[in-house]
Amino acid sequence: MSYSGPEFEPAPPRRSPLRRPLVVALAALAPGALLGWGVYAAVGGPAAAGGPASAAVSTPAGGSGSTGPAAGGDGKPTASSGSVVPGSLKGKVVVIDPGHNPNNFRHTAEIGRKVDIGTNRKECDTTGTSTNSGYAEARFTLDVAHRLRALLQAQGATVKFTQDGDRAYGPCVDERARIGNAAHADAVISIHADGAAAGDRGFHVILPASVHAGAADTRAITARSHDLGVRVLGGFRRATGSAPANYLGDGTGLVTRRDLGGLNLSTVPKVFIECGNMRDGKDAALLTSGAWRQKAALGISEGIVSFLRG
């Protein structure tokens, strides 16, 4: 509170011999204080309940060419991350696999045909799930993928998609694996959201089992994929404040599977992440929030960056 008027008029200040050095010192400190306030404002102040906030400094996306909700709103994706070091991932290739395809529902016959996944044959792809209000998993995965791309490109990584909603359907799960392999990716992340029962909450990361059958041989990538998965799990948990799934994985947030063609046929480090349960009301409220999806992308990116930096 400030006061004005004669009864609150202060006496003229005494000049101190230290005044000039103090002024100089304060002038030197001011830019740092302003920078600190800028970082504080960018992350929205103190950490949100449920997990620490990551320090964020806005960085150009480096030409991601994508759109989607931004942190705290519904504009474009942002390249905001406390771990952003421009150019630090130069030479690294990341393949992002947005689960399903928004157009799959128009091509049920095509996505229903069986393909070889090494251990057996499974459908080319599925339509994915949705929230009870109709928000499709395929829309969610593309939105998070766009945000993740912006974050990784800001650090110099080369980012490729398996699909960007620009295909009639698919690609099939075997082709998704081949795209990562052909790119000689340093890391591949497949983004999903689950369709479990109401009351089942939380996220989990799916790791490839050691498979050597038919066209599948994951023995060379299981250890590296496990490392990638653990780091993605940690980054996602910190950034979103979400807990590991309460309905599988024994509370660890890690699940190993041998029935997913996208993992079985991969020859490069790869994991899936199920970001939450679209059929649970509380999880659905998060998954449909643009601000939360930005946190999800940030957490995934921090895990990938940690993995790539070794």
N, C-alpha and C positions, 0 to 999 in steps of 0.2 A: 504494500500500500504506500502511495506517495502522498505527501502533504504539501499544501501551498498556503500562502497567507502570511501576514506579518508575525503571528505568534509562533510560526514554525520556521522563520527565516534563520538559517544557521549563521554563526559568526564566520568571518573570513578565515579560511584555513591558513595554518602556519606552513611556511615553505620549509621543507626538510632538505638538508644537504644530500639526502639519498634519493630525492624525488626524480632527478633526471635518470640515474641508472635504473630505477624501478620502472619508469615509463618505457625505457628501451627494452627491459626484460619482458614487460607485459606485451609490448608490441611484437616481440619475437614469439611469445607463447600463443598469441591470438590465432594464427592460422591453424596450429595444431589443435586448439580447442574447437575451432569451427569444423575441422575435419572429423574430430571425434564425435561432435554432435551430428554431422552428416551421416556417419555410419550408424549411430544410435537411431536416428530417424528412419534410415533405410530399412532397418530390421524391425521397426515398430516398437522400440523401447525394450523393456525387460522380456525375458524368455516367456513364452506362453506356457500355461499349465500343461503338464504332461510331458515336457521335454524341453531342452534348451534351444533357443533360437540360434541360427547360424548368422554370423555377421555378414552383411550383404552390402556390396558396393556395385552399383549399376555399371555394366560394361556392355558396349555394343555387341550385338549378336553375331557379327561377322558375316552377315548376308545369309541368314538361315532361310529366308524366303517363306517362313511359315507364320500362321496366325493362330490365335487362341487366347484364352484368358491370361492375364498377367497376375503377378503376385498381388493379392489383396483386391483384385478387380477382375474385369472381364475384357481387357484389352489384349495386346499382343504379348507373347512370351517374353520374359526378360532374362538377361544373362547375368543374374545376380547371385553371387556365391562368395563366401568368405575365403574359399580356396582358389578363387580365380587368379591365375598368374598368366597373363596373355602370352601365348606362344609356348607354354610349358609342355603342351601335349603335341607339339609339332612332330609329324611323322607317325603318330599313332592313328590307327583306324578303329573306329567303333561302329558296329552295325546295330541299329535299333530295330527290333521286330515288334511293331504294334500288333497285338493279338487280334486275329479275325480281320474282317473287312466290312465296312458299312454296307457294301452291296451284296454280301453273301446271301442274304435272305431272298434275293431275286434269282438265285442260281442254286437251288437246293439239290438238283440232280448232279450238277458238276461237283459241288463240294462234298456230295455224299459218296462219290466213287472211292474205292479203297486204294491206298498206296502202301508201298513196302517201307516199314520203319525199322527193319532189321530183326527185331524180336517177334514181330507179327505184322499184320496188315490192319490199317486203320483208315478212317475217313480222311479225305483230302483236307478238310477243314470243317468248322462248324460256324454257326451264326454268332456264337457267344451268348452271354446272358444279358440281363438288363435289370435296372431297379424296378420296383413295383410301379413307379410312375412312368416308366418307359424310357429312361435314359440308358442308351445301349452301351454295352461294354466296348464295342468297336469305336464309338465316339470317344469314350473315355481314354482308350489306349492311344488313339491318334493325338489327342490333346496333350497328354503327358509326354508323348514322343516328341512333339514339336517343341515343348518347353525344354526337354532334356537336350535336344539337338542344339538349341540356342546356347545353353550353358556350356556344352562341350566344345562347340565351335569357338566360343569366346576364348577358350584356352588353346586354340590352335589345332584341335583334333579334326581329322577327316571323318565325317559322319555319313553313313549310308543307311537308308531305310529298306526293309524288305517290301514294303508297300506303303503308299501314302493316300489310300482311298481313291487312287487313280486307275485301278484295274476293275474289270467287270466282276471279278471274284478272286478269292485266294490272295497270294499264292498258297499252294498246298504245303503241308508241313515239311515234306521232303525237300521242296524247292526253297523254303525258308532257310533250311539248314545249308543248302548248297550256296545260297547268296552270301552267307557269312563266310563259308569256306573259300569261295572264289575271291572274296575281298581280302583274304589273308588277315582277317580281323584280329586285332589284339584283344578284343573283348566283344561279346555279343550279349545283349539283354533283350529278353522277350517280355513285354509288358502286358499284364492281364489284370482282371478283377474277377473274383470268384462268384459262384452262384449257389452257395450253401444255404442251409436252413436259417430262418430268423433266430437270432440269439447267438449264432456263431459269428464271432467277431475277430478282427485283427488281420494282419498280413502274414504272408510266408514266402520264403524264397525256395525255389525248387532246383535241386542239384542233379546232374546226371549220375546215374549209377554206372558202375564199371560193366560195360556191355561189350561182348565180342560174339556177334551172331549175324549171319547174313551180311548185309551191307553196312552194319553198324560196328564200330570199334571205338569206344570212348576211353580206352585204357590210358591213352597218352594225355587226356585232358581232364581227367577226374580231379586230380590234386589241384590243378590251377583253377578249375571251375569252382571247387570248394572254397578256395581263397577268395575268388571274386564274389561268391555268394555271401560269405561271412562279412566282407567289407560292405557290400550293398545293404545287407541286413542292418549293420551298425549305422550306416549313414542315413538310411530310411527311418530308423527308429529315432535317431537324434533330431532329424529335421521335422518329422511329422508329430512326434510324441505318441505315435500309435504303438500298441502292444502287439507282440507276436500272437498268431492265431491261437484261440482257446479250444479249437476243435480238431486239430491235427498237429503233428510235429512235437508233441509232448512239451509244448510251451517254449521250445527253442527257436521257433520261427524258421527252421530248416527242415526240408522234406526231400528225400532222395527218391527218384522215380526212374523206371526203366521202360515205361510205356509211352513216352512222348517222342515222336519222330524228330521234332526240332532239336532235342538233346541227343538222342541216339545217333543221329547221322552227322552231328557236328564234329569237325576236326580241329576246332579252335575253342578257347575257353568261353563257355556260355552258361547262363542261368535264366530261369524264369522268375518273375516276381508277381505274385497275386497281391495287389495293393490293398485289398479289403473285400468284404462280402457285400455285393450289391443287393442281396435279398434281406439284409438286416437294416432296419430303419436308421439306426445310429451310424453305421458304416456308410449307408447310402447318403446321409446328410454330408459326410465328408467328401465322398467321391464326386458329388455333384457341385462342390464348391470350387470355384476357380482359384481362390487363395490357397486352399488345401492342395489342389493339384500342383500348384507351383512348389509347395513344400515337398511334395512327393518327388517331383522332378529333381529338386535340389538334393534330396537325400540320395536318390539313385546316382546322380552325378558325382556326389562326394565319394560314394563307394567305388565307382568306376575309376575316378581320379586316383584314389588311394591305391587301388590295384595296379593301375598303369605305372604309377611312380614306384611301385614295388616296395 
